[in-house]
């Protein structure tokens, strides 16, 4: 999956909030779930428009970005 196909920032979608590509689900929502102690499965159950592959690609991309700047 291409990095640019994971997250979309478009002023026409959720007023430019970063969302999972092809959805209206903000990526912040996944981070909130994880921060709140919820599992990836819980998130995916509540937001079926986000595929497991897409969520994992986002987490991998965020991890690489964070570790690269450390």
mmJSON file of the N, C-alpha and C atoms, coordinates in Angstrom:
{"data_MODEL":{"atom_site":{
"group_PDB":["ATOM","ATOM","ATOM","ATOM","ATOM","ATOM","ATOM","ATOM","ATOM","ATOM","ATOM","ATOM","ATOM","ATOM","ATOM","ATOM","ATOM","ATOM","ATOM","ATOM","ATOM","ATOM","ATOM","ATOM","ATOM","ATOM","ATOM","ATOM","ATOM","ATOM","ATOM","ATOM","ATOM","ATOM","ATOM","ATOM","ATOM","ATOM","ATOM","ATOM","ATOM","ATOM","ATOM","ATOM","ATOM","ATOM","ATOM","ATOM","ATOM","ATOM","ATOM","ATOM","ATOM","ATOM","ATOM","ATOM","ATOM","ATOM","ATOM","ATOM","ATOM","ATOM","ATOM","ATOM","ATOM","ATOM","ATOM","ATOM","ATOM","ATOM","ATOM","ATOM","ATOM","ATOM","ATOM","ATOM","ATOM","ATOM","ATOM","ATOM","ATOM","ATOM","ATOM","ATOM","ATOM","ATOM","ATOM","ATOM","ATOM","ATOM","ATOM","ATOM","ATOM","ATOM","ATOM","ATOM","ATOM","ATOM","ATOM","ATOM","ATOM","ATOM","ATOM","ATOM","ATOM","ATOM","ATOM","ATOM","ATOM","ATOM","ATOM","ATOM","ATOM","ATOM","ATOM","ATOM","ATOM","ATOM","ATOM","ATOM","ATOM","ATOM","ATOM","ATOM","ATOM","ATOM","ATOM","ATOM","ATOM","ATOM","ATOM","ATOM","ATOM","ATOM","ATOM","ATOM","ATOM","ATOM","ATOM","ATOM","ATOM","ATOM","ATOM","ATOM","ATOM","ATOM","ATOM","ATOM","ATOM","ATOM","ATOM","ATOM","ATOM","ATOM","ATOM","ATOM","ATOM","ATOM","ATOM","ATOM","ATOM","ATOM","ATOM","ATOM","ATOM","ATOM","ATOM","ATOM","ATOM","ATOM","ATOM","ATOM","ATOM","ATOM","ATOM","ATOM","ATOM","ATOM","ATOM","ATOM","ATOM","ATOM","ATOM","ATOM","ATOM","ATOM","ATOM","ATOM","ATOM","ATOM","ATOM","ATOM","ATOM","ATOM","ATOM","ATOM","ATOM","ATOM","ATOM","ATOM","ATOM","ATOM","ATOM","ATOM","ATOM","ATOM","ATOM","ATOM","ATOM","ATOM"],
"id":[1,2,3,4,5,6,7,8,9,10,11,12,13,14,15,16,17,18,19,20,21,22,23,24,25,26,27,28,29,30,31,32,33,34,35,36,37,38,39,40,41,42,43,44,45,46,47,48,49,50,51,52,53,54,55,56,57,58,59,60,61,62,63,64,65,66,67,68,69,70,71,72,73,74,75,76,77,78,79,80,81,82,83,84,85,86,87,88,89,90,91,92,93,94,95,96,97,98,99,100,101,102,103,104,105,106,107,108,109,110,111,112,113,114,115,116,117,118,119,120,121,122,123,124,125,126,127,128,129,130,131,132,133,134,135,136,137,138,139,140,141,142,143,144,145,146,147,148,149,150,151,152,153,154,155,156,157,158,159,160,161,162,163,164,165,166,167,168,169,170,171,172,173,174,175,176,177,178,179,180,181,182,183,184,185,186,187,188,189,190,191,192,193,194,195,196,197,198,199,200,201,202,203,204,205,206,207,208,209,210],
"type_symbol":["N","C","C","N","C","C","N","C","C","N","C","C","N","C","C","N","C","C","N","C","C","N","C","C","N","C","C","N","C","C","N","C","C","N","C","C","N","C","C","N","C","C","N","C","C","N","C","C","N","C","C","N","C","C","N","C","C","N","C","C","N","C","C","N","C","C","N","C","C","N","C","C","N","C","C","N","C","C","N","C","C","N","C","C","N","C","C","N","C","C","N","C","C","N","C","C","N","C","C","N","C","C","N","C","C","N","C","C","N","C","C","N","C","C","N","C","C","N","C","C","N","C","C","N","C","C","N","C","C","N","C","C","N","C","C","N","C","C","N","C","C","N","C","C","N","C","C","N","C","C","N","C","C","N","C","C","N","C","C","N","C","C","N","C","C","N","C","C","N","C","C","N","C","C","N","C","C","N","C","C","N","C","C","N","C","C","N","C","C","N","C","C","N","C","C","N","C","C","N","C","C","N","C","C","N","C","C","N","C","C"],
"label_atom_id":["N","CA","C","N","CA","C","N","CA","C","N","CA","C","N","CA","C","N","CA","C","N","CA","C","N","CA","C","N","CA","C","N","CA","C","N","CA","C","N","CA","C","N","CA","C","N","CA","C","N","CA","C","N","CA","C","N","CA","C","N","CA","C","N","CA","C","N","CA","C","N","CA","C","N","CA","C","N","CA","C","N","CA","C","N","CA","C","N","CA","C","N","CA","C","N","CA","C","N","CA","C","N","CA","C","N","CA","C","N","CA","C","N","CA","C","N","CA","C","N","CA","C","N","CA","C","N","CA","C","N","CA","C","N","CA","C","N","CA","C","N","CA","C","N","CA","C","N","CA","C","N","CA","C","N","CA","C","N","CA","C","N","CA","C","N","CA","C","N","CA","C","N","CA","C","N","CA","C","N","CA","C","N","CA","C","N","CA","C","N","CA","C","N","CA","C","N","CA","C","N","CA","C","N","CA","C","N","CA","C","N","CA","C","N","CA","C","N","CA","C","N","CA","C","N","CA","C","N","CA","C","N","CA","C","N","CA","C","N","CA","C","N","CA","C"],
"label_alt_id":[null,null,null,null,null,null,null,null,null,null,null,null,null,null,null,null,null,null,null,null,null,null,null,null,null,null,null,null,null,null,null,null,null,null,null,null,null,null,null,null,null,null,null,null,null,null,null,null,null,null,null,null,null,null,null,null,null,null,null,null,null,null,null,null,null,null,null,null,null,null,null,null,null,null,null,null,null,null,null,null,null,null,null,null,null,null,null,null,null,null,null,null,null,null,null,null,null,null,null,null,null,null,null,null,null,null,null,null,null,null,null,null,null,null,null,null,null,null,null,null,null,null,null,null,null,null,null,null,null,null,null,null,null,null,null,null,null,null,null,null,null,null,null,null,null,null,null,null,null,null,null,null,null,null,null,null,null,null,null,null,null,null,null,null,null,null,null,null,null,null,null,null,null,null,null,null,null,null,null,null,null,null,null,null,null,null,null,null,null,null,null,null,null,null,null,null,null,null,null,null,null,null,null,null,null,null,null,null,null,null],
"label_comp_id":["UNK","UNK","UNK","UNK","UNK","UNK","UNK","UNK","UNK","UNK","UNK","UNK","UNK","UNK","UNK","UNK","UNK","UNK","UNK","UNK","UNK","UNK","UNK","UNK","UNK","UNK","UNK","UNK","UNK","UNK","UNK","UNK","UNK","UNK","UNK","UNK","UNK","UNK","UNK","UNK","UNK","UNK","UNK","UNK","UNK","UNK","UNK","UNK","UNK","UNK","UNK","UNK","UNK","UNK","UNK","UNK","UNK","UNK","UNK","UNK","UNK","UNK","UNK","UNK","UNK","UNK","UNK","UNK","UNK","UNK","UNK","UNK","UNK","UNK","UNK","UNK","UNK","UNK","UNK","UNK","UNK","UNK","UNK","UNK","UNK","UNK","UNK","UNK","UNK","UNK","UNK","UNK","UNK","UNK","UNK","UNK","UNK","UNK","UNK","UNK","UNK","UNK","UNK","UNK","UNK","UNK","UNK","UNK","UNK","UNK","UNK","UNK","UNK","UNK","UNK","UNK","UNK","UNK","UNK","UNK","UNK","UNK","UNK","UNK","UNK","UNK","UNK","UNK","UNK","UNK","UNK","UNK","UNK","UNK","UNK","UNK","UNK","UNK","UNK","UNK","UNK","UNK","UNK","UNK","UNK","UNK","UNK","UNK","UNK","UNK","UNK","UNK","UNK","UNK","UNK","UNK","UNK","UNK","UNK","UNK","UNK","UNK","UNK","UNK","UNK","UNK","UNK","UNK","UNK","UNK","UNK","UNK","UNK","UNK","UNK","UNK","UNK","UNK","UNK","UNK","UNK","UNK","UNK","UNK","UNK","UNK","UNK","UNK","UNK","UNK","UNK","UNK","UNK","UNK","UNK","UNK","UNK","UNK","UNK","UNK","UNK","UNK","UNK","UNK","UNK","UNK","UNK","UNK","UNK","UNK"],
"label_asym_id":["A","A","A","A","A","A","A","A","A","A","A","A","A","A","A","A","A","A","A","A","A","A","A","A","A","A","A","A","A","A","A","A","A","A","A","A","A","A","A","A","A","A","A","A","A","A","A","A","A","A","A","A","A","A","A","A","A","A","A","A","A","A","A","A","A","A","A","A","A","A","A","A","A","A","A","A","A","A","A","A","A","A","A","A","A","A","A","A","A","A","A","A","A","A","A","A","A","A","A","A","A","A","A","A","A","A","A","A","A","A","A","A","A","A","A","A","A","A","A","A","A","A","A","A","A","A","A","A","A","A","A","A","A","A","A","A","A","A","A","A","A","A","A","A","A","A","A","A","A","A","A","A","A","A","A","A","A","A","A","A","A","A","A","A","A","A","A","A","A","A","A","A","A","A","A","A","A","A","A","A","A","A","A","A","A","A","A","A","A","A","A","A","A","A","A","A","A","A","A","A","A","A","A","A","A","A","A","A","A","A"],
"label_entity_id":["1","1","1","1","1","1","1","1","1","1","1","1","1","1","1","1","1","1","1","1","1","1","1","1","1","1","1","1","1","1","1","1","1","1","1","1","1","1","1","1","1","1","1","1","1","1","1","1","1","1","1","1","1","1","1","1","1","1","1","1","1","1","1","1","1","1","1","1","1","1","1","1","1","1","1","1","1","1","1","1","1","1","1","1","1","1","1","1","1","1","1","1","1","1","1","1","1","1","1","1","1","1","1","1","1","1","1","1","1","1","1","1","1","1","1","1","1","1","1","1","1","1","1","1","1","1","1","1","1","1","1","1","1","1","1","1","1","1","1","1","1","1","1","1","1","1","1","1","1","1","1","1","1","1","1","1","1","1","1","1","1","1","1","1","1","1","1","1","1","1","1","1","1","1","1","1","1","1","1","1","1","1","1","1","1","1","1","1","1","1","1","1","1","1","1","1","1","1","1","1","1","1","1","1","1","1","1","1","1","1"],
"label_seq_id":[1,1,1,2,2,2,3,3,3,4,4,4,5,5,5,6,6,6,7,7,7,8,8,8,9,9,9,10,10,10,11,11,11,12,12,12,13,13,13,14,14,14,15,15,15,16,16,16,17,17,17,18,18,18,19,19,19,20,20,20,21,21,21,22,22,22,23,23,23,24,24,24,25,25,25,26,26,26,27,27,27,28,28,28,29,29,29,30,30,30,31,31,31,32,32,32,33,33,33,34,34,34,35,35,35,36,36,36,37,37,37,38,38,38,39,39,39,40,40,40,41,41,41,42,42,42,43,43,43,44,44,44,45,45,45,46,46,46,47,47,47,48,48,48,49,49,49,50,50,50,51,51,51,52,52,52,53,53,53,54,54,54,55,55,55,56,56,56,57,57,57,58,58,58,59,59,59,60,60,60,61,61,61,62,62,62,63,63,63,64,64,64,65,65,65,66,66,66,67,67,67,68,68,68,69,69,69,70,70,70],
"pdbx_PDB_ins_code":[null,null,null,null,null,null,null,null,null,null,null,null,null,null,null,null,null,null,null,null,null,null,null,null,null,null,null,null,null,null,null,null,null,null,null,null,null,null,null,null,null,null,null,null,null,null,null,null,null,null,null,null,null,null,null,null,null,null,null,null,null,null,null,null,null,null,null,null,null,null,null,null,null,null,null,null,null,null,null,null,null,null,null,null,null,null,null,null,null,null,null,null,null,null,null,null,null,null,null,null,null,null,null,null,null,null,null,null,null,null,null,null,null,null,null,null,null,null,null,null,null,null,null,null,null,null,null,null,null,null,null,null,null,null,null,null,null,null,null,null,null,null,null,null,null,null,null,null,null,null,null,null,null,null,null,null,null,null,null,null,null,null,null,null,null,null,null,null,null,null,null,null,null,null,null,null,null,null,null,null,null,null,null,null,null,null,null,null,null,null,null,null,null,null,null,null,null,null,null,null,null,null,null,null,null,null,null,null,null,null],
"Cartn_x":[0.835,0.0,0.886,0.626,1.406,1.138,2.173,2.033,0.95,0.886,-0.109,-1.521,-1.679,-3.022,-3.58,-2.833,-3.276,-4.125,-3.641,-4.321,-4.598,-5.789,-6.188,-6.534,-6.003,-6.359,-6.971,-8.276,-9.025,-10.037,-10.005,-10.95,-12.417,-12.678,-14.049,-14.482,-13.534,-13.833,-13.523,-14.543,-14.403,-13.599,-13.818,-13.169,-11.644,-11.079,-9.628,-8.983,-9.78,-9.241,-8.591,-7.39,-6.77,-7.641,-8.04,-8.924,-8.292,-8.744,-8.322,-8.831,-7.974,-8.331,-9.593,-10.488,-11.72,-12.8,-12.552,-13.536,-13.702,-14.579,-14.733,-14.342,-13.495,-13.075,-11.732,-11.696,-10.433,-9.425,-8.161,-7.131,-6.988,-7.307,-7.256,-8.156,-9.224,-10.144,-9.444,-8.627,-7.878,-6.909,-6.227,-5.294,-6.023,-7.197,-7.992,-8.384,-8.765,-9.119,-7.933,-6.781,-5.591,-5.187,-5.206,-4.871,-5.839,-7.078,-8.101,-8.072,-7.113,-6.992,-7.807,-8.422,-9.206,-8.278,-8.753,-7.952,-8.231,-7.35,-7.56,-8.855,-9.123,-10.362,-11.597,-11.545,-12.668,-12.896,-11.806,-11.902,-12.504,-11.971,-12.438,-13.901,-14.336,-15.741,-16.656,-16.198,-17.004,-16.929,-15.86,-15.659,-15.361,-16.37,-16.168,-15.694,-15.749,-15.26,-13.735,-13.093,-11.632,-11.205,-10.417,-9.951,-8.785,-8.589,-7.455,-6.145,-6.06,-4.855,-4.562,-5.59,-5.433,-5.014,-5.635,-5.296,-3.856,-3.449,-2.083,-1.084,-1.419,-0.536,-0.349,-1.41,-1.307,-0.399,-0.596,0.223,1.696,1.95,3.331,3.946,3.185,3.672,3.954,3.061,3.258,4.482,4.648,5.791,7.102,7.165,8.379,8.707,7.69,7.886,8.424,7.858,8.282,9.714,10.011,11.342,12.409,12.044,12.999,13.424,12.534,12.847,13.477,13.589,14.155,15.657],
"Cartn_y":[-1.173,0.0,1.244,2.161,3.386,4.258,4.939,5.801,6.848,7.42,8.462,7.916,6.613,6.05,5.638,5.887,5.503,6.611,7.831,8.974,10.02,10.585,11.635,12.891,14.013,15.313,16.107,16.288,16.941,17.887,19.152,20.094,19.723,18.893,18.463,17.262,16.651,15.487,15.853,15.893,16.191,17.473,18.47,19.786,19.713,18.72,18.609,17.807,17.204,16.339,15.128,14.744,13.545,12.311,11.654,10.49,9.302,8.119,6.934,7.06,6.746,6.861,6.068,6.688,6.027,6.003,6.703,6.737,8.169,8.322,9.592,9.411,8.423,8.107,8.784,9.732,10.386,9.386,9.53,8.65,8.876,10.049,10.36,9.407,8.951,8.046,6.747,6.209,4.991,5.265,6.38,6.718,6.883,7.484,7.627,6.267,5.347,3.993,3.333,3.406,2.757,3.423,4.748,5.476,5.137,4.846,4.509,3.049,2.283,0.887,-0.088,0.414,-0.458,-1.154,-2.232,-2.99,-2.534,-2.948,-2.691,-3.354,-4.55,-5.243,-4.455,-3.845,-3.015,-1.856,-1.204,-0.09,-0.553,-1.643,-2.137,-2.563,-3.069,-3.461,-2.237,-1.146,0.077,0.883,0.681,1.443,0.478,-0.232,-1.273,-0.759,0.542,1.063,1.112,0.971,0.934,-0.536,-0.922,-2.315,-2.508,-3.739,-4.069,-3.676,-3.965,-3.647,-2.149,-1.33,0.117,0.611,0.096,0.514,0.141,-1.062,-1.498,-0.684,-0.39,0.438,1.812,2.378,3.672,3.568,2.545,2.378,2.169,1.402,1.188,2.487,3.247,4.523,5.498,5.559,6.451,6.017,4.731,4.211,4.55,4.323,4.627,6.122,6.944,8.385,8.814,8.262,8.599,8.128,6.895,6.34,7.01,7.464,8.138,9.495,10.129,11.44,11.357,10.139,9.982,9.973],
"Cartn_z":[0.0,0.0,0.0,-0.881,-0.978,0.232,0.69,1.865,1.662,0.465,0.226,0.083,0.033,-0.076,1.278,2.35,3.69,4.306,4.244,4.863,3.797,3.859,2.923,3.719,3.259,3.828,2.689,2.775,1.705,2.349,1.998,2.611,2.381,1.389,1.103,1.96,2.654,3.496,4.938,5.766,7.188,7.426,6.586,6.699,6.738,6.053,5.976,7.09,7.952,9.005,8.35,8.767,8.187,8.436,7.344,7.415,6.703,7.076,6.346,4.916,3.965,2.547,2.24,1.492,1.078,2.142,3.265,4.351,4.837,5.801,6.497,7.963,8.226,9.59,9.86,10.795,11.127,11.716,11.333,11.885,13.385,13.849,15.286,16.076,15.457,16.143,16.517,15.619,15.942,17.085,17.028,18.103,19.434,19.411,20.631,21.197,20.329,20.77,21.456,20.822,21.383,22.696,22.724,23.953,25.084,24.732,25.721,26.16,25.635,26.04,25.215,24.162,23.29,22.294,21.729,20.772,19.339,18.45,17.028,16.568,17.067,16.7,17.126,18.315,18.77,17.804,17.42,16.472,15.149,14.612,13.314,13.363,14.499,14.647,14.6,15.205,15.239,13.938,13.173,11.934,10.785,10.325,9.315,7.947,7.725,6.452,6.413,7.577,7.651,7.671,6.704,6.654,7.618,8.04,8.903,8.211,6.918,6.146,6.176,6.037,6.044,7.429,8.466,9.831,10.173,9.814,10.097,9.276,8.038,7.212,7.847,8.39,9.069,10.286,11.1,12.298,11.942,10.906,10.466,9.964,9.194,8.665,9.819,10.799,11.946,12.754,12.932,13.675,12.973,11.676,10.915,10.986,10.898,10.953,12.322,13.356,14.712,14.967,14.588,14.825,13.979,12.792,11.911,12.49,13.228,13.779,15.163,15.705,17.064,17.047],
"occupancy":[1.0,1.0,1.0,1.0,1.0,1.0,1.0,1.0,1.0,1.0,1.0,1.0,1.0,1.0,1.0,1.0,1.0,1.0,1.0,1.0,1.0,1.0,1.0,1.0,1.0,1.0,1.0,1.0,1.0,1.0,1.0,1.0,1.0,1.0,1.0,1.0,1.0,1.0,1.0,1.0,1.0,1.0,1.0,1.0,1.0,1.0,1.0,1.0,1.0,1.0,1.0,1.0,1.0,1.0,1.0,1.0,1.0,1.0,1.0,1.0,1.0,1.0,1.0,1.0,1.0,1.0,1.0,1.0,1.0,1.0,1.0,1.0,1.0,1.0,1.0,1.0,1.0,1.0,1.0,1.0,1.0,1.0,1.0,1.0,1.0,1.0,1.0,1.0,1.0,1.0,1.0,1.0,1.0,1.0,1.0,1.0,1.0,1.0,1.0,1.0,1.0,1.0,1.0,1.0,1.0,1.0,1.0,1.0,1.0,1.0,1.0,1.0,1.0,1.0,1.0,1.0,1.0,1.0,1.0,1.0,1.0,1.0,1.0,1.0,1.0,1.0,1.0,1.0,1.0,1.0,1.0,1.0,1.0,1.0,1.0,1.0,1.0,1.0,1.0,1.0,1.0,1.0,1.0,1.0,1.0,1.0,1.0,1.0,1.0,1.0,1.0,1.0,1.0,1.0,1.0,1.0,1.0,1.0,1.0,1.0,1.0,1.0,1.0,1.0,1.0,1.0,1.0,1.0,1.0,1.0,1.0,1.0,1.0,1.0,1.0,1.0,1.0,1.0,1.0,1.0,1.0,1.0,1.0,1.0,1.0,1.0,1.0,1.0,1.0,1.0,1.0,1.0,1.0,1.0,1.0,1.0,1.0,1.0,1.0,1.0,1.0,1.0,1.0,1.0,1.0,1.0,1.0,1.0,1.0,1.0],
"B_iso_or_equiv":[0.0,0.0,0.0,0.0,0.0,0.0,0.0,0.0,0.0,0.0,0.0,0.0,0.0,0.0,0.0,0.0,0.0,0.0,0.0,0.0,0.0,0.0,0.0,0.0,0.0,0.0,0.0,0.0,0.0,0.0,0.0,0.0,0.0,0.0,0.0,0.0,0.0,0.0,0.0,0.0,0.0,0.0,0.0,0.0,0.0,0.0,0.0,0.0,0.0,0.0,0.0,0.0,0.0,0.0,0.0,0.0,0.0,0.0,0.0,0.0,0.0,0.0,0.0,0.0,0.0,0.0,0.0,0.0,0.0,0.0,0.0,0.0,0.0,0.0,0.0,0.0,0.0,0.0,0.0,0.0,0.0,0.0,0.0,0.0,0.0,0.0,0.0,0.0,0.0,0.0,0.0,0.0,0.0,0.0,0.0,0.0,0.0,0.0,0.0,0.0,0.0,0.0,0.0,0.0,0.0,0.0,0.0,0.0,0.0,0.0,0.0,0.0,0.0,0.0,0.0,0.0,0.0,0.0,0.0,0.0,0.0,0.0,0.0,0.0,0.0,0.0,0.0,0.0,0.0,0.0,0.0,0.0,0.0,0.0,0.0,0.0,0.0,0.0,0.0,0.0,0.0,0.0,0.0,0.0,0.0,0.0,0.0,0.0,0.0,0.0,0.0,0.0,0.0,0.0,0.0,0.0,0.0,0.0,0.0,0.0,0.0,0.0,0.0,0.0,0.0,0.0,0.0,0.0,0.0,0.0,0.0,0.0,0.0,0.0,0.0,0.0,0.0,0.0,0.0,0.0,0.0,0.0,0.0,0.0,0.0,0.0,0.0,0.0,0.0,0.0,0.0,0.0,0.0,0.0,0.0,0.0,0.0,0.0,0.0,0.0,0.0,0.0,0.0,0.0,0.0,0.0,0.0,0.0,0.0,0.0],
"pdbx_formal_charge":[null,null,null,null,null,null,null,null,null,null,null,null,null,null,null,null,null,null,null,null,null,null,null,null,null,null,null,null,null,null,null,null,null,null,null,null,null,null,null,null,null,null,null,null,null,null,null,null,null,null,null,null,null,null,null,null,null,null,null,null,null,null,null,null,null,null,null,null,null,null,null,null,null,null,null,null,null,null,null,null,null,null,null,null,null,null,null,null,null,null,null,null,null,null,null,null,null,null,null,null,null,null,null,null,null,null,null,null,null,null,null,null,null,null,null,null,null,null,null,null,null,null,null,null,null,null,null,null,null,null,null,null,null,null,null,null,null,null,null,null,null,null,null,null,null,null,null,null,null,null,null,null,null,null,null,null,null,null,null,null,null,null,null,null,null,null,null,null,null,null,null,null,null,null,null,null,null,null,null,null,null,null,null,null,null,null,null,null,null,null,null,null,null,null,null,null,null,null,null,null,null,null,null,null,null,null,null,null,null,null],
"auth_seq_id":[1,1,1,2,2,2,3,3,3,4,4,4,5,5,5,6,6,6,7,7,7,8,8,8,9,9,9,10,10,10,11,11,11,12,12,12,13,13,13,14,14,14,15,15,15,16,16,16,17,17,17,18,18,18,19,19,19,20,20,20,21,21,21,22,22,22,23,23,23,24,24,24,25,25,25,26,26,26,27,27,27,28,28,28,29,29,29,30,30,30,31,31,31,32,32,32,33,33,33,34,34,34,35,35,35,36,36,36,37,37,37,38,38,38,39,39,39,40,40,40,41,41,41,42,42,42,43,43,43,44,44,44,45,45,45,46,46,46,47,47,47,48,48,48,49,49,49,50,50,50,51,51,51,52,52,52,53,53,53,54,54,54,55,55,55,56,56,56,57,57,57,58,58,58,59,59,59,60,60,60,61,61,61,62,62,62,63,63,63,64,64,64,65,65,65,66,66,66,67,67,67,68,68,68,69,69,69,70,70,70],
"auth_comp_id":["UNK","UNK","UNK","UNK","UNK","UNK","UNK","UNK","UNK","UNK","UNK","UNK","UNK","UNK","UNK","UNK","UNK","UNK","UNK","UNK","UNK","UNK","UNK","UNK","UNK","UNK","UNK","UNK","UNK","UNK","UNK","UNK","UNK","UNK","UNK","UNK","UNK","UNK","UNK","UNK","UNK","UNK","UNK","UNK","UNK","UNK","UNK","UNK","UNK","UNK","UNK","UNK","UNK","UNK","UNK","UNK","UNK","UNK","UNK","UNK","UNK","UNK","UNK","UNK","UNK","UNK","UNK","UNK","UNK","UNK","UNK","UNK","UNK","UNK","UNK","UNK","UNK","UNK","UNK","UNK","UNK","UNK","UNK","UNK","UNK","UNK","UNK","UNK","UNK","UNK","UNK","UNK","UNK","UNK","UNK","UNK","UNK","UNK","UNK","UNK","UNK","UNK","UNK","UNK","UNK","UNK","UNK","UNK","UNK","UNK","UNK","UNK","UNK","UNK","UNK","UNK","UNK","UNK","UNK","UNK","UNK","UNK","UNK","UNK","UNK","UNK","UNK","UNK","UNK","UNK","UNK","UNK","UNK","UNK","UNK","UNK","UNK","UNK","UNK","UNK","UNK","UNK","UNK","UNK","UNK","UNK","UNK","UNK","UNK","UNK","UNK","UNK","UNK","UNK","UNK","UNK","UNK","UNK","UNK","UNK","UNK","UNK","UNK","UNK","UNK","UNK","UNK","UNK","UNK","UNK","UNK","UNK","UNK","UNK","UNK","UNK","UNK","UNK","UNK","UNK","UNK","UNK","UNK","UNK","UNK","UNK","UNK","UNK","UNK","UNK","UNK","UNK","UNK","UNK","UNK","UNK","UNK","UNK","UNK","UNK","UNK","UNK","UNK","UNK","UNK","UNK","UNK","UNK","UNK","UNK"],
"auth_asym_id":["A","A","A","A","A","A","A","A","A","A","A","A","A","A","A","A","A","A","A","A","A","A","A","A","A","A","A","A","A","A","A","A","A","A","A","A","A","A","A","A","A","A","A","A","A","A","A","A","A","A","A","A","A","A","A","A","A","A","A","A","A","A","A","A","A","A","A","A","A","A","A","A","A","A","A","A","A","A","A","A","A","A","A","A","A","A","A","A","A","A","A","A","A","A","A","A","A","A","A","A","A","A","A","A","A","A","A","A","A","A","A","A","A","A","A","A","A","A","A","A","A","A","A","A","A","A","A","A","A","A","A","A","A","A","A","A","A","A","A","A","A","A","A","A","A","A","A","A","A","A","A","A","A","A","A","A","A","A","A","A","A","A","A","A","A","A","A","A","A","A","A","A","A","A","A","A","A","A","A","A","A","A","A","A","A","A","A","A","A","A","A","A","A","A","A","A","A","A","A","A","A","A","A","A","A","A","A","A","A","A"],
"auth_atom_id":["N","CA","C","N","CA","C","N","CA","C","N","CA","C","N","CA","C","N","CA","C","N","CA","C","N","CA","C","N","CA","C","N","CA","C","N","CA","C","N","CA","C","N","CA","C","N","CA","C","N","CA","C","N","CA","C","N","CA","C","N","CA","C","N","CA","C","N","CA","C","N","CA","C","N","CA","C","N","CA","C","N","CA","C","N","CA","C","N","CA","C","N","CA","C","N","CA","C","N","CA","C","N","CA","C","N","CA","C","N","CA","C","N","CA","C","N","CA","C","N","CA","C","N","CA","C","N","CA","C","N","CA","C","N","CA","C","N","CA","C","N","CA","C","N","CA","C","N","CA","C","N","CA","C","N","CA","C","N","CA","C","N","CA","C","N","CA","C","N","CA","C","N","CA","C","N","CA","C","N","CA","C","N","CA","C","N","CA","C","N","CA","C","N","CA","C","N","CA","C","N","CA","C","N","CA","C","N","CA","C","N","CA","C","N","CA","C","N","CA","C","N","CA","C","N","CA","C","N","CA","C","N","CA","C","N","CA","C","N","CA","C","N","CA","C"],
"pdbx_PDB_model_num":[1,1,1,1,1,1,1,1,1,1,1,1,1,1,1,1,1,1,1,1,1,1,1,1,1,1,1,1,1,1,1,1,1,1,1,1,1,1,1,1,1,1,1,1,1,1,1,1,1,1,1,1,1,1,1,1,1,1,1,1,1,1,1,1,1,1,1,1,1,1,1,1,1,1,1,1,1,1,1,1,1,1,1,1,1,1,1,1,1,1,1,1,1,1,1,1,1,1,1,1,1,1,1,1,1,1,1,1,1,1,1,1,1,1,1,1,1,1,1,1,1,1,1,1,1,1,1,1,1,1,1,1,1,1,1,1,1,1,1,1,1,1,1,1,1,1,1,1,1,1,1,1,1,1,1,1,1,1,1,1,1,1,1,1,1,1,1,1,1,1,1,1,1,1,1,1,1,1,1,1,1,1,1,1,1,1,1,1,1,1,1,1,1,1,1,1,1,1,1,1,1,1,1,1,1,1,1,1,1,1]
}}}
